[in-house]
């Protein structure tokens, strides 16, 4: 019966091509607007590491006086003093301090010009913590962290650029005139949003080209390529900056269980209280632990314009559906004589519901196909509205295709319920008498 009713629906659509075209356009444009903005919202609100997002925690410690804080929240980065102390205590399963650096990569081929790399200084735990995949080799060891080893892990793209894609483990990379031995080559890895450093990237940016040891970067006095915020003048020179209360280091801890979280939070409170007793802090301990999703939300990574655009587009879809309700009502009620005859011949109201809802589904399917085309055009043009780094994340994949068609059909069938109910209330006797 479904195939029969579907065939009747297609015949009915051909009877009133203008009315049918209006309904298909209303559904297509409404669905396309909502799906285009949803593609952007989905990309920006994506969970970048779902398998561990509840186990990785950003650490915050208030090393500034309360009057220097924003709404009482600890700063969104740590000072070198705090990051170094936490690293030495090593109370988490894994933990890492990290900050962005921008070293110049000097190719071995003298005919090629040096170029800046998108890099981070971090501890060796970073690779296991962030589930970074490897094409060749692995990260460096804790001993190399302690020894300030001249080692580096590079990306697949950088390996292709420097070594032609071969296994480069043991080869050397020249960064700012210093040679580093390659211990690993990352496979394709570009989590979006960039959960580990939204402070400096606003959550979106290019893939990481390389990681180098945090201790090595500090030993060579490599400054941060990101934010550096101070609530008072720093001391003279590099050592003065390290001893200052300037904040510039992100700190992450891996805490697999709720008990681990509670234990680590207690440790942070104890550490802050110890700093208070030592005279460094003159205020009560103020520390925070936020997992990946909480951290991204706290940093407002999802652009407000994407949320607003999504709400506006859903409102537009609703308006389109209201118009579709009116068009379907006009279409169905014009067939009252046909409905009366069918009811007089024994058709039940359920049969009328089935026929007309399937017919509405056919309209939704056609509107969905139009919506797919318009969605593809919309995704292609989102760069005109959103930042380029965000716009490139919005893509048309199989899930978006399926969702677009499903939303179009479901929305049209939902809009058809009232017109169908009105059609099913037609009294056969009245129609037979008047016709």
TORKOL-4160 file (C-alpha; in steps of 0.2 Angstrom, whole numbers, padded with zeros to 4 digits, m for minus):
435
<pt num="1" X="0000" Y="0000" Z="0000"/>
<pt num="2" X="0014" Y="0012" Z="0003"/>
<pt num="3" X="0020" Y="0011" Z="m0015"/>
<pt num="4" X="0002" Y="0013" Z="m0021"/>
<pt num="5" X="0000" Y="0029" Z="m0010"/>
<pt num="6" X="0017" Y="0035" Z="m0015"/>
<pt num="7" X="0012" Y="0033" Z="m0033"/>
<pt num="8" X="m0004" Y="0043" Z="m0030"/>
<pt num="9" X="0005" Y="0056" Z="m0021"/>
<pt num="10" X="0017" Y="0059" Z="m0036"/>
<pt num="11" X="0002" Y="0060" Z="m0048"/>
<pt num="12" X="m0006" Y="0073" Z="m0036"/>
<pt num="13" X="0009" Y="0083" Z="m0036"/>
<pt num="14" X="0009" Y="0084" Z="m0055"/>
<pt num="15" X="m0009" Y="0090" Z="m0055"/>
<pt num="16" X="m0004" Y="0107" Z="m0047"/>
<pt num="17" X="0014" Y="0110" Z="m0053"/>
<pt num="18" X="0014" Y="0128" Z="m0047"/>
<pt num="19" X="0008" Y="0124" Z="m0029"/>
<pt num="20" X="0019" Y="0109" Z="m0028"/>
<pt num="21" X="0034" Y="0120" Z="m0034"/>
<pt num="22" X="0030" Y="0133" Z="m0020"/>
<pt num="23" X="0030" Y="0119" Z="m0007"/>
<pt num="24" X="0046" Y="0111" Z="m0013"/>
<pt num="25" X="0055" Y="0128" Z="m0013"/>
<pt num="26" X="0048" Y="0133" Z="0004"/>
<pt num="27" X="0055" Y="0116" Z="0012"/>
<pt num="28" X="0071" Y="0117" Z="0002"/>
<pt num="29" X="0076" Y="0135" Z="0007"/>
<pt num="30" X="0070" Y="0132" Z="0025"/>
<pt num="31" X="0080" Y="0116" Z="0027"/>
<pt num="32" X="0095" Y="0123" Z="0018"/>
<pt num="33" X="0096" Y="0138" Z="0029"/>
<pt num="34" X="0095" Y="0127" Z="0045"/>
<pt num="35" X="0107" Y="0114" Z="0039"/>
<pt num="36" X="0121" Y="0126" Z="0033"/>
<pt num="37" X="0121" Y="0135" Z="0050"/>
<pt num="38" X="0120" Y="0118" Z="0058"/>
<pt num="39" X="0136" Y="0113" Z="0048"/>
<pt num="40" X="0145" Y="0127" Z="0056"/>
<pt num="41" X="0138" Y="0125" Z="0073"/>
<pt num="42" X="0143" Y="0106" Z="0073"/>
<pt num="43" X="0160" Y="0110" Z="0067"/>
<pt num="44" X="0163" Y="0123" Z="0081"/>
<pt num="45" X="0155" Y="0114" Z="0095"/>
<pt num="46" X="0163" Y="0097" Z="0091"/>
<pt num="47" X="0170" Y="0086" Z="0105"/>
<pt num="48" X="0188" Y="0086" Z="0098"/>
<pt num="49" X="0194" Y="0071" Z="0109"/>
<pt num="50" X="0178" Y="0061" Z="0114"/>
<pt num="51" X="0187" Y="0046" Z="0120"/>
<pt num="52" X="0196" Y="0056" Z="0134"/>
<pt num="53" X="0187" Y="0073" Z="0135"/>
<pt num="54" X="0181" Y="0068" Z="0153"/>
<pt num="55" X="0198" Y="0063" Z="0159"/>
<pt num="56" X="0209" Y="0078" Z="0153"/>
<pt num="57" X="0208" Y="0093" Z="0164"/>
<pt num="58" X="0215" Y="0111" Z="0162"/>
<pt num="59" X="0223" Y="0117" Z="0178"/>
<pt num="60" X="0220" Y="0135" Z="0184"/>
<pt num="61" X="0228" Y="0143" Z="0200"/>
<pt num="62" X="0225" Y="0161" Z="0205"/>
<pt num="63" X="0242" Y="0168" Z="0207"/>
<pt num="64" X="0235" Y="0186" Z="0206"/>
<pt num="65" X="0226" Y="0195" Z="0219"/>
<pt num="66" X="0207" Y="0194" Z="0219"/>
<pt num="67" X="0205" Y="0212" Z="0212"/>
<pt num="68" X="0215" Y="0208" Z="0197"/>
<pt num="69" X="0204" Y="0193" Z="0193"/>
<pt num="70" X="0189" Y="0193" Z="0181"/>
<pt num="71" X="0174" Y="0188" Z="0191"/>
<pt num="72" X="0184" Y="0179" Z="0203"/>
<pt num="73" X="0190" Y="0166" Z="0191"/>
<pt num="74" X="0208" Y="0161" Z="0191"/>
<pt num="75" X="0219" Y="0166" Z="0176"/>
<pt num="76" X="0217" Y="0155" Z="0161"/>
<pt num="77" X="0236" Y="0151" Z="0161"/>
<pt num="78" X="0249" Y="0147" Z="0174"/>
<pt num="79" X="0266" Y="0156" Z="0178"/>
<pt num="80" X="0282" Y="0147" Z="0175"/>
<pt num="81" X="0284" Y="0145" Z="0194"/>
<pt num="82" X="0267" Y="0136" Z="0196"/>
<pt num="83" X="0269" Y="0125" Z="0180"/>
<pt num="84" X="0287" Y="0120" Z="0186"/>
<pt num="85" X="0281" Y="0116" Z="0204"/>
<pt num="86" X="0266" Y="0105" Z="0198"/>
<pt num="87" X="0277" Y="0096" Z="0185"/>
<pt num="88" X="0290" Y="0092" Z="0198"/>
<pt num="89" X="0276" Y="0086" Z="0210"/>
<pt num="90" X="0269" Y="0075" Z="0196"/>
<pt num="91" X="0253" Y="0070" Z="0206"/>
<pt num="92" X="0243" Y="0065" Z="0190"/>
<pt num="93" X="0243" Y="0050" Z="0180"/>
<pt num="94" X="0251" Y="0061" Z="0166"/>
<pt num="95" X="0253" Y="0079" Z="0165"/>
<pt num="96" X="0261" Y="0092" Z="0154"/>
<pt num="97" X="0264" Y="0111" Z="0153"/>
<pt num="98" X="0264" Y="0118" Z="0135"/>
<pt num="99" X="0266" Y="0134" Z="0126"/>
<pt num="100" X="0267" Y="0139" Z="0108"/>
<pt num="101" X="0283" Y="0143" Z="0100"/>
<pt num="102" X="0287" Y="0149" Z="0082"/>
<pt num="103" X="0305" Y="0142" Z="0078"/>
<pt num="104" X="0312" Y="0145" Z="0061"/>
<pt num="105" X="0315" Y="0128" Z="0052"/>
<pt num="106" X="0331" Y="0129" Z="0042"/>
<pt num="107" X="0331" Y="0115" Z="0028"/>
<pt num="108" X="0346" Y="0105" Z="0024"/>
<pt num="109" X="0345" Y="0110" Z="0006"/>
<pt num="110" X="0353" Y="0127" Z="0005"/>
<pt num="111" X="0343" Y="0132" Z="m0010"/>
<pt num="112" X="0327" Y="0132" Z="0001"/>
<pt num="113" X="0322" Y="0147" Z="0012"/>
<pt num="114" X="0319" Y="0145" Z="0031"/>
<pt num="115" X="0301" Y="0145" Z="0037"/>
<pt num="116" X="0292" Y="0147" Z="0053"/>
<pt num="117" X="0284" Y="0131" Z="0061"/>
<pt num="118" X="0268" Y="0130" Z="0071"/>
<pt num="119" X="0275" Y="0122" Z="0086"/>
<pt num="120" X="0273" Y="0119" Z="0105"/>
<pt num="121" X="0285" Y="0116" Z="0119"/>
<pt num="122" X="0278" Y="0102" Z="0130"/>
<pt num="123" X="0283" Y="0087" Z="0141"/>
<pt num="124" X="0284" Y="0069" Z="0134"/>
<pt num="125" X="0267" Y="0065" Z="0142"/>
<pt num="126" X="0258" Y="0075" Z="0129"/>
<pt num="127" X="0258" Y="0062" Z="0116"/>
<pt num="128" X="0249" Y="0048" Z="0126"/>
<pt num="129" X="0238" Y="0061" Z="0135"/>
<pt num="130" X="0231" Y="0068" Z="0119"/>
<pt num="131" X="0231" Y="0051" Z="0109"/>
<pt num="132" X="0242" Y="0058" Z="0096"/>
<pt num="133" X="0245" Y="0045" Z="0082"/>
<pt num="134" X="0262" Y="0041" Z="0075"/>
<pt num="135" X="0267" Y="0036" Z="0058"/>
<pt num="136" X="0285" Y="0033" Z="0063"/>
<pt num="137" X="0293" Y="0032" Z="0080"/>
<pt num="138" X="0286" Y="0039" Z="0096"/>
<pt num="139" X="0288" Y="0053" Z="0108"/>
<pt num="140" X="0303" Y="0056" Z="0119"/>
<pt num="141" X="0305" Y="0049" Z="0137"/>
<pt num="142" X="0304" Y="0057" Z="0154"/>
<pt num="143" X="0323" Y="0055" Z="0155"/>
<pt num="144" X="0325" Y="0066" Z="0139"/>
<pt num="145" X="0313" Y="0079" Z="0148"/>
<pt num="146" X="0325" Y="0079" Z="0163"/>
<pt num="147" X="0340" Y="0080" Z="0152"/>
<pt num="148" X="0333" Y="0094" Z="0141"/>
<pt num="149" X="0336" Y="0083" Z="0126"/>
<pt num="150" X="0338" Y="0090" Z="0109"/>
<pt num="151" X="0324" Y="0080" Z="0102"/>
<pt num="152" X="0308" Y="0084" Z="0092"/>
<pt num="153" X="0292" Y="0076" Z="0086"/>
<pt num="154" X="0287" Y="0082" Z="0069"/>
<pt num="155" X="0270" Y="0081" Z="0059"/>
<pt num="156" X="0268" Y="0071" Z="0043"/>
<pt num="157" X="0266" Y="0087" Z="0033"/>
<pt num="158" X="0283" Y="0093" Z="0039"/>
<pt num="159" X="0291" Y="0076" Z="0037"/>
<pt num="160" X="0285" Y="0076" Z="0019"/>
<pt num="161" X="0292" Y="0094" Z="0016"/>
<pt num="162" X="0309" Y="0090" Z="0024"/>
<pt num="163" X="0312" Y="0072" Z="0021"/>
<pt num="164" X="0301" Y="0067" Z="0006"/>
<pt num="165" X="0289" Y="0057" Z="0017"/>
<pt num="166" X="0302" Y="0043" Z="0022"/>
<pt num="167" X="0305" Y="0036" Z="0039"/>
<pt num="168" X="0315" Y="0051" Z="0046"/>
<pt num="169" X="0318" Y="0044" Z="0064"/>
<pt num="170" X="0336" Y="0048" Z="0069"/>
<pt num="171" X="0337" Y="0062" Z="0056"/>
<pt num="172" X="0341" Y="0080" Z="0062"/>
<pt num="173" X="0330" Y="0095" Z="0060"/>
<pt num="174" X="0338" Y="0113" Z="0062"/>
<pt num="175" X="0327" Y="0125" Z="0072"/>
<pt num="176" X="0334" Y="0142" Z="0074"/>
<pt num="177" X="0352" Y="0136" Z="0071"/>
<pt num="178" X="0351" Y="0121" Z="0084"/>
<pt num="179" X="0350" Y="0103" Z="0078"/>
<pt num="180" X="0336" Y="0092" Z="0085"/>
<pt num="181" X="0335" Y="0073" Z="0083"/>
<pt num="182" X="0318" Y="0067" Z="0076"/>
<pt num="183" X="0311" Y="0053" Z="0088"/>
<pt num="184" X="0294" Y="0052" Z="0080"/>
<pt num="185" X="0283" Y="0057" Z="0065"/>
<pt num="186" X="0265" Y="0061" Z="0069"/>
<pt num="187" X="0251" Y="0054" Z="0058"/>
<pt num="188" X="0238" Y="0066" Z="0053"/>
<pt num="189" X="0232" Y="0075" Z="0069"/>
<pt num="190" X="0222" Y="0091" Z="0069"/>
<pt num="191" X="0208" Y="0091" Z="0083"/>
<pt num="192" X="0196" Y="0104" Z="0080"/>
<pt num="193" X="0193" Y="0114" Z="0091"/>
<pt num="194" X="0211" Y="0115" Z="0097"/>
<pt num="195" X="0206" Y="0110" Z="0115"/>
<pt num="196" X="0223" Y="0111" Z="0122"/>
<pt num="197" X="0226" Y="0129" Z="0118"/>
<pt num="198" X="0210" Y="0139" Z="0115"/>
<pt num="199" X="0218" Y="0154" Z="0124"/>
<pt num="200" X="0230" Y="0157" Z="0110"/>
<pt num="201" X="0220" Y="0150" Z="0095"/>
<pt num="202" X="0202" Y="0155" Z="0100"/>
<pt num="203" X="0200" Y="0136" Z="0097"/>
<pt num="204" X="0204" Y="0135" Z="0078"/>
<pt num="205" X="0220" Y="0135" Z="0068"/>
<pt num="206" X="0232" Y="0126" Z="0058"/>
<pt num="207" X="0239" Y="0109" Z="0063"/>
<pt num="208" X="0254" Y="0107" Z="0074"/>
<pt num="209" X="0270" Y="0105" Z="0064"/>
<pt num="210" X="0281" Y="0099" Z="0079"/>
<pt num="211" X="0283" Y="0097" Z="0097"/>
<pt num="212" X="0299" Y="0100" Z="0107"/>
<pt num="213" X="0303" Y="0097" Z="0125"/>
<pt num="214" X="0297" Y="0111" Z="0137"/>
<pt num="215" X="0313" Y="0110" Z="0147"/>
<pt num="216" X="0324" Y="0112" Z="0131"/>
<pt num="217" X="0314" Y="0127" Z="0126"/>
<pt num="218" X="0316" Y="0135" Z="0143"/>
<pt num="219" X="0334" Y="0131" Z="0143"/>
<pt num="220" X="0337" Y="0140" Z="0126"/>
<pt num="221" X="0326" Y="0154" Z="0132"/>
<pt num="222" X="0313" Y="0152" Z="0118"/>
<pt num="223" X="0299" Y="0164" Z="0122"/>
<pt num="224" X="0281" Y="0161" Z="0120"/>
<pt num="225" X="0273" Y="0164" Z="0103"/>
<pt num="226" X="0256" Y="0166" Z="0112"/>
<pt num="227" X="0249" Y="0177" Z="0125"/>
<pt num="228" X="0259" Y="0184" Z="0140"/>
<pt num="229" X="0249" Y="0193" Z="0153"/>
<pt num="230" X="0257" Y="0201" Z="0168"/>
<pt num="231" X="0249" Y="0210" Z="0183"/>
<pt num="232" X="0265" Y="0219" Z="0187"/>
<pt num="233" X="0281" Y="0222" Z="0179"/>
<pt num="234" X="0292" Y="0207" Z="0176"/>
<pt num="235" X="0310" Y="0206" Z="0182"/>
<pt num="236" X="0325" Y="0209" Z="0171"/>
<pt num="237" X="0330" Y="0197" Z="0158"/>
<pt num="238" X="0324" Y="0179" Z="0155"/>
<pt num="239" X="0327" Y="0174" Z="0173"/>
<pt num="240" X="0317" Y="0188" Z="0179"/>
<pt num="241" X="0302" Y="0184" Z="0168"/>
<pt num="242" X="0302" Y="0166" Z="0174"/>
<pt num="243" X="0302" Y="0171" Z="0192"/>
<pt num="244" X="0288" Y="0184" Z="0189"/>
<pt num="245" X="0269" Y="0181" Z="0190"/>
<pt num="246" X="0266" Y="0183" Z="0172"/>
<pt num="247" X="0255" Y="0169" Z="0165"/>
<pt num="248" X="0259" Y="0161" Z="0148"/>
<pt num="249" X="0259" Y="0142" Z="0151"/>
<pt num="250" X="0244" Y="0130" Z="0148"/>
<pt num="251" X="0244" Y="0115" Z="0160"/>
<pt num="252" X="0234" Y="0099" Z="0158"/>
<pt num="253" X="0232" Y="0084" Z="0169"/>
<pt num="254" X="0225" Y="0067" Z="0165"/>
<pt num="255" X="0214" Y="0061" Z="0179"/>
<pt num="256" X="0205" Y="0044" Z="0174"/>
<pt num="257" X="0193" Y="0043" Z="0188"/>
<pt num="258" X="0182" Y="0054" Z="0199"/>
<pt num="259" X="0193" Y="0050" Z="0214"/>
<pt num="260" X="0208" Y="0055" Z="0205"/>
<pt num="261" X="0200" Y="0072" Z="0201"/>
<pt num="262" X="0196" Y="0074" Z="0219"/>
<pt num="263" X="0213" Y="0069" Z="0225"/>
<pt num="264" X="0221" Y="0081" Z="0212"/>
<pt num="265" X="0210" Y="0096" Z="0217"/>
<pt num="266" X="0215" Y="0093" Z="0235"/>
<pt num="267" X="0233" Y="0093" Z="0230"/>
<pt num="268" X="0230" Y="0110" Z="0221"/>
<pt num="269" X="0222" Y="0117" Z="0236"/>
<pt num="270" X="0236" Y="0111" Z="0247"/>
<pt num="271" X="0249" Y="0118" Z="0235"/>
<pt num="272" X="0240" Y="0135" Z="0235"/>
<pt num="273" X="0239" Y="0135" Z="0254"/>
<pt num="274" X="0257" Y="0131" Z="0254"/>
<pt num="275" X="0261" Y="0146" Z="0243"/>
<pt num="276" X="0250" Y="0157" Z="0255"/>
<pt num="277" X="0260" Y="0151" Z="0270"/>
<pt num="278" X="0276" Y="0155" Z="0261"/>
<pt num="279" X="0271" Y="0173" Z="0258"/>
<pt num="280" X="0269" Y="0172" Z="0239"/>
<pt num="281" X="0250" Y="0172" Z="0240"/>
<pt num="282" X="0240" Y="0184" Z="0252"/>
<pt num="283" X="0223" Y="0177" Z="0248"/>
<pt num="284" X="0214" Y="0160" Z="0250"/>
<pt num="285" X="0217" Y="0146" Z="0238"/>
<pt num="286" X="0208" Y="0148" Z="0222"/>
<pt num="287" X="0210" Y="0134" Z="0210"/>
<pt num="288" X="0199" Y="0126" Z="0196"/>
<pt num="289" X="0199" Y="0110" Z="0186"/>
<pt num="290" X="0189" Y="0109" Z="0170"/>
<pt num="291" X="0188" Y="0095" Z="0158"/>
<pt num="292" X="0189" Y="0097" Z="0139"/>
<pt num="293" X="0171" Y="0101" Z="0136"/>
<pt num="294" X="0170" Y="0112" Z="0151"/>
<pt num="295" X="0186" Y="0121" Z="0146"/>
<pt num="296" X="0180" Y="0125" Z="0129"/>
<pt num="297" X="0163" Y="0131" Z="0135"/>
<pt num="298" X="0172" Y="0142" Z="0148"/>
<pt num="299" X="0183" Y="0149" Z="0134"/>
<pt num="300" X="0168" Y="0153" Z="0123"/>
<pt num="301" X="0175" Y="0143" Z="0109"/>
<pt num="302" X="0159" Y="0142" Z="0100"/>
<pt num="303" X="0157" Y="0158" Z="0091"/>
<pt num="304" X="0141" Y="0168" Z="0096"/>
<pt num="305" X="0137" Y="0172" Z="0078"/>
<pt num="306" X="0135" Y="0153" Z="0075"/>
<pt num="307" X="0123" Y="0151" Z="0089"/>
<pt num="308" X="0113" Y="0166" Z="0083"/>
<pt num="309" X="0113" Y="0161" Z="0065"/>
<pt num="310" X="0107" Y="0143" Z="0070"/>
<pt num="311" X="0092" Y="0151" Z="0080"/>
<pt num="312" X="0088" Y="0163" Z="0066"/>
<pt num="313" X="0089" Y="0149" Z="0052"/>
<pt num="314" X="0078" Y="0138" Z="0063"/>
<pt num="315" X="0065" Y="0152" Z="0064"/>
<pt num="316" X="0066" Y="0154" Z="0045"/>
<pt num="317" X="0062" Y="0135" Z="0044"/>
<pt num="318" X="0047" Y="0137" Z="0055"/>
<pt num="319" X="0041" Y="0151" Z="0044"/>
<pt num="320" X="0043" Y="0140" Z="0029"/>
<pt num="321" X="0034" Y="0126" Z="0038"/>
<pt num="322" X="0019" Y="0137" Z="0042"/>
<pt num="323" X="0018" Y="0142" Z="0024"/>
<pt num="324" X="0019" Y="0124" Z="0019"/>
<pt num="325" X="0004" Y="0120" Z="0031"/>
<pt num="326" X="m0006" Y="0133" Z="0022"/>
<pt num="327" X="m0002" Y="0127" Z="0005"/>
<pt num="328" X="m0005" Y="0108" Z="0010"/>
<pt num="329" X="m0022" Y="0113" Z="0017"/>
<pt num="330" X="m0027" Y="0122" Z="0001"/>
<pt num="331" X="m0021" Y="0107" Z="m0009"/>
<pt num="332" X="m0029" Y="0094" Z="0001"/>
<pt num="333" X="m0046" Y="0103" Z="0004"/>
<pt num="334" X="m0048" Y="0105" Z="m0015"/>
<pt num="335" X="m0049" Y="0086" Z="m0016"/>
<pt num="336" X="m0064" Y="0085" Z="m0004"/>
<pt num="337" X="m0075" Y="0078" Z="m0017"/>
<pt num="338" X="m0062" Y="0064" Z="m0021"/>
<pt num="339" X="m0061" Y="0061" Z="m0002"/>
<pt num="340" X="m0080" Y="0060" Z="0000"/>
<pt num="341" X="m0081" Y="0047" Z="m0014"/>
<pt num="342" X="m0067" Y="0036" Z="m0007"/>
<pt num="343" X="m0075" Y="0037" Z="0011"/>
<pt num="344" X="m0092" Y="0032" Z="0003"/>
<pt num="345" X="m0084" Y="0017" Z="m0005"/>
<pt num="346" X="m0077" Y="0011" Z="0012"/>
<pt num="347" X="m0060" Y="0020" Z="0014"/>
<pt num="348" X="m0057" Y="0023" Z="0033"/>
<pt num="349" X="m0050" Y="0039" Z="0040"/>
<pt num="350" X="m0034" Y="0030" Z="0043"/>
<pt num="351" X="m0032" Y="0026" Z="0025"/>
<pt num="352" X="m0034" Y="0045" Z="0021"/>
<pt num="353" X="m0021" Y="0049" Z="0034"/>
<pt num="354" X="m0009" Y="0036" Z="0026"/>
<pt num="355" X="m0012" Y="0043" Z="0008"/>
<pt num="356" X="m0010" Y="0061" Z="0012"/>
<pt num="357" X="0005" Y="0059" Z="0024"/>
<pt num="358" X="0014" Y="0049" Z="0011"/>
<pt num="359" X="0010" Y="0062" Z="m0002"/>
<pt num="360" X="0017" Y="0075" Z="0010"/>
<pt num="361" X="0033" Y="0064" Z="0012"/>
<pt num="362" X="0035" Y="0065" Z="m0006"/>
<pt num="363" X="0035" Y="0084" Z="m0006"/>
<pt num="364" X="0047" Y="0083" Z="0009"/>
<pt num="365" X="0059" Y="0071" Z="m0001"/>
<pt num="366" X="0059" Y="0083" Z="m0016"/>
<pt num="367" X="0062" Y="0098" Z="m0005"/>
<pt num="368" X="0076" Y="0089" Z="0004"/>
<pt num="369" X="0084" Y="0086" Z="m0013"/>
<pt num="370" X="0083" Y="0104" Z="m0017"/>
<pt num="371" X="0089" Y="0108" Z="0001"/>
<pt num="372" X="0104" Y="0097" Z="m0002"/>
<pt num="373" X="0109" Y="0107" Z="m0017"/>
<pt num="374" X="0106" Y="0124" Z="m0008"/>
<pt num="375" X="0115" Y="0117" Z="0008"/>
<pt num="376" X="0131" Y="0113" Z="m0003"/>
<pt num="377" X="0131" Y="0131" Z="m0010"/>
<pt num="378" X="0128" Y="0138" Z="0008"/>
<pt num="379" X="0143" Y="0128" Z="0015"/>
<pt num="380" X="0154" Y="0134" Z="0001"/>
<pt num="381" X="0149" Y="0152" Z="0004"/>
<pt num="382" X="0150" Y="0152" Z="0024"/>
<pt num="383" X="0167" Y="0160" Z="0022"/>
<pt num="384" X="0158" Y="0176" Z="0018"/>
<pt num="385" X="0150" Y="0176" Z="0035"/>
<pt num="386" X="0162" Y="0167" Z="0047"/>
<pt num="387" X="0181" Y="0168" Z="0050"/>
<pt num="388" X="0191" Y="0158" Z="0037"/>
<pt num="389" X="0198" Y="0146" Z="0050"/>
<pt num="390" X="0180" Y="0142" Z="0055"/>
<pt num="391" X="0172" Y="0141" Z="0038"/>
<pt num="392" X="0184" Y="0128" Z="0032"/>
<pt num="393" X="0178" Y="0116" Z="0045"/>
<pt num="394" X="0160" Y="0116" Z="0039"/>
<pt num="395" X="0159" Y="0102" Z="0026"/>
<pt num="396" X="0145" Y="0092" Z="0018"/>
<pt num="397" X="0147" Y="0074" Z="0023"/>
<pt num="398" X="0136" Y="0059" Z="0022"/>
<pt num="399" X="0129" Y="0062" Z="0040"/>
<pt num="400" X="0124" Y="0080" Z="0034"/>
<pt num="401" X="0116" Y="0073" Z="0018"/>
<pt num="402" X="0106" Y="0060" Z="0028"/>
<pt num="403" X="0101" Y="0073" Z="0041"/>
<pt num="404" X="0096" Y="0086" Z="0027"/>
<pt num="405" X="0084" Y="0074" Z="0019"/>
<pt num="406" X="0077" Y="0067" Z="0035"/>
<pt num="407" X="0074" Y="0084" Z="0042"/>
<pt num="408" X="0065" Y="0089" Z="0026"/>
<pt num="409" X="0054" Y="0074" Z="0026"/>
<pt num="410" X="0050" Y="0074" Z="0044"/>
<pt num="411" X="0046" Y="0092" Z="0044"/>
<pt num="412" X="0035" Y="0091" Z="0029"/>
<pt num="413" X="0025" Y="0076" Z="0037"/>
<pt num="414" X="0024" Y="0085" Z="0053"/>
<pt num="415" X="0017" Y="0101" Z="0044"/>
<pt num="416" X="0004" Y="0089" Z="0035"/>
<pt num="417" X="m0004" Y="0083" Z="0051"/>
<pt num="418" X="m0017" Y="0097" Z="0052"/>
<pt num="419" X="m0021" Y="0098" Z="0034"/>
<pt num="420" X="m0023" Y="0079" Z="0034"/>
<pt num="421" X="m0034" Y="0080" Z="0049"/>
<pt num="422" X="m0045" Y="0092" Z="0041"/>
<pt num="423" X="m0046" Y="0081" Z="0025"/>
<pt num="424" X="m0050" Y="0066" Z="0035"/>
<pt num="425" X="m0065" Y="0075" Z="0043"/>
<pt num="426" X="m0074" Y="0077" Z="0026"/>
<pt num="427" X="m0092" Y="0070" Z="0027"/>
<pt num="428" X="m0095" Y="0059" Z="0012"/>
<pt num="429" X="m0114" Y="0062" Z="0012"/>
<pt num="430" X="m0111" Y="0081" Z="0010"/>
<pt num="431" X="m0099" Y="0079" Z="m0004"/>
<pt num="432" X="m0111" Y="0066" Z="m0013"/>
<pt num="433" X="m0126" Y="0078" Z="m0011"/>
<pt num="434" X="m0116" Y="0093" Z="m0017"/>
<pt num="435" X="m0108" Y="0084" Z="m0032"/>
